[in-house]
């Protein structure tokens, strides 16, 4: 704000909405916001709340499997329980 910010967006880089994201950070933003009432402050959801996270996890695991020949099954990708977990995560985010 001292350097000219017209608005502040705080994006917690956490995988879950724990105490820091739900209590500590909002309290700190309210304190700072009170010092600069002309500047709007907003708090984004934690990174882990994004609907994009399950796809990022799946992509990361797939790449790890591709990078590790011992995990390949007959030249194809066998994700085993990871596929089931990703299916459950995708179903949960869709519902």
C-alpha positions as a Markdown table, in Angstrom:
| # | Residue | x | y | z |
|---|---|---|---|---|
| 1 | Unk | 0.0 | 0.0 | 0.0 |
| 2 | Unk | 2.8 | 2.3 | 0.8 |
| 3 | Unk | 4.2 | 1.7 | -2.7 |
| 4 | Unk | 0.9 | 2.5 | -4.3 |
| 5 | Unk | -1.2 | -0.7 | -4.3 |
| 6 | Unk | -4.9 | 0.0 | -5.0 |
| 7 | Unk | -6.1 | -3.4 | -3.8 |
| 8 | Unk | -4.6 | -6.4 | -2.0 |
| 9 | Unk | -5.4 | -10.1 | -2.8 |
| 10 | Unk | -3.9 | -12.6 | -0.4 |
| 11 | Unk | -3.6 | -16.1 | -1.8 |
| 12 | Unk | -2.7 | -18.7 | 0.9 |
| 13 | Unk | -0.3 | -21.3 | -0.5 |
| 14 | Unk | -1.8 | -24.1 | 1.6 |
| 15 | Unk | -3.3 | -27.4 | 0.5 |
| 16 | Unk | -6.1 | -27.3 | 3.0 |
| 17 | Unk | -8.1 | -24.6 | 4.7 |
| 18 | Unk | -6.6 | -25.1 | 8.1 |
| 19 | Unk | -6.4 | -22.6 | 11.0 |
| 20 | Unk | -3.9 | -20.3 | 9.3 |
| 21 | Unk | -6.1 | -19.9 | 6.3 |
| 22 | Unk | -9.4 | -19.6 | 8.2 |
| 23 | Unk | -8.4 | -17.7 | 11.3 |
| 24 | Unk | -4.9 | -16.3 | 11.4 |
| 25 | Unk | -4.6 | -14.8 | 7.9 |
| 26 | Unk | -8.2 | -13.3 | 7.9 |
| 27 | Unk | -7.4 | -11.7 | 11.3 |
| 28 | Unk | -4.1 | -10.2 | 10.0 |
| 29 | Unk | -5.8 | -8.9 | 6.9 |
| 30 | Unk | -8.5 | -7.2 | 9.0 |
| 31 | Unk | -5.8 | -5.6 | 11.1 |
| 32 | Unk | -3.9 | -4.3 | 8.2 |
| 33 | Unk | -7.1 | -3.4 | 6.3 |
| 34 | Unk | -8.1 | -1.3 | 9.3 |
| 35 | Unk | -5.0 | 0.8 | 8.8 |
| 36 | Unk | -5.8 | 1.4 | 5.2 |
| 37 | Unk | -9.6 | 1.5 | 4.9 |
| 38 | Unk | -9.4 | 3.0 | 1.4 |
| 39 | Unk | -7.7 | -0.2 | 0.0 |
| 40 | Unk | -9.9 | -3.3 | -0.5 |
| 41 | Unk | -8.4 | -6.5 | 0.8 |
| 42 | Unk | -9.6 | -9.9 | -0.2 |
| 43 | Unk | -8.6 | -13.5 | 0.7 |
| 44 | Unk | -8.5 | -16.2 | -2.0 |
| 45 | Unk | -9.2 | -19.8 | -1.2 |
| 46 | Unk | -6.2 | -21.9 | -0.3 |
| 47 | Unk | -4.4 | -23.5 | -3.3 |
| 48 | Unk | -5.7 | -26.9 | -2.4 |
| 49 | Unk | -9.3 | -25.8 | -2.7 |
| 50 | Unk | -8.9 | -25.3 | -6.5 |
| 51 | Unk | -10.7 | -27.7 | -8.7 |
| 52 | Unk | -7.5 | -27.9 | -10.7 |
| 53 | Unk | -5.5 | -29.7 | -8.0 |
| 54 | Unk | -6.7 | -33.3 | -8.7 |
| 55 | Unk | -5.6 | -32.9 | -12.4 |
| 56 | Unk | -2.2 | -31.5 | -11.3 |
| 57 | Unk | -1.8 | -34.5 | -9.0 |
| 58 | Unk | -2.7 | -37.0 | -11.7 |
| 59 | Unk | -0.4 | -35.3 | -14.2 |
| 60 | Unk | 2.5 | -35.4 | -11.7 |
| 61 | Unk | 2.0 | -39.1 | -10.8 |
| 62 | Unk | 1.7 | -40.0 | -14.5 |
| 63 | Unk | 4.9 | -38.2 | -15.3 |
| 64 | Unk | 6.6 | -40.0 | -12.4 |
| 65 | Unk | 5.4 | -43.3 | -13.7 |
| 66 | Unk | 6.6 | -42.5 | -17.2 |
| 67 | Unk | 10.0 | -41.5 | -15.8 |
| 68 | Unk | 10.4 | -44.8 | -13.9 |
| 69 | Unk | 10.5 | -47.7 | -16.3 |
| 70 | Unk | 10.1 | -50.3 | -13.4 |
| 71 | Unk | 6.5 | -48.9 | -12.9 |
| 72 | Unk | 5.5 | -49.6 | -16.5 |
| 73 | Unk | 3.4 | -52.7 | -17.1 |
| 74 | Unk | 3.9 | -54.3 | -20.6 |
| 75 | Unk | 4.7 | -50.9 | -22.0 |
| 76 | Unk | 1.5 | -49.4 | -20.8 |
| 77 | Unk | 0.7 | -47.3 | -17.7 |
| 78 | Unk | -0.6 | -49.1 | -14.7 |
| 79 | Unk | -1.7 | -46.5 | -12.2 |
| 80 | Unk | -3.3 | -49.0 | -9.9 |
| 81 | Unk | -4.8 | -47.4 | -6.8 |
| 82 | Unk | -3.8 | -43.9 | -8.0 |
| 83 | Unk | -6.4 | -44.2 | -10.8 |
| 84 | Unk | -9.1 | -45.1 | -8.2 |
| 85 | Unk | -8.1 | -42.1 | -6.0 |
| 86 | Unk | -8.1 | -39.7 | -8.9 |
| 87 | Unk | -11.5 | -41.1 | -10.0 |
| 88 | Unk | -12.9 | -40.4 | -6.5 |
| 89 | Unk | -11.3 | -36.9 | -6.4 |
| 90 | Unk | -12.8 | -36.1 | -9.8 |
| 91 | Unk | -16.2 | -37.4 | -8.8 |
| 92 | Unk | -16.1 | -35.3 | -5.5 |
| 93 | Unk | -15.1 | -32.1 | -7.3 |
| 94 | Unk | -17.9 | -32.6 | -9.9 |
| 95 | Unk | -20.6 | -33.2 | -7.3 |
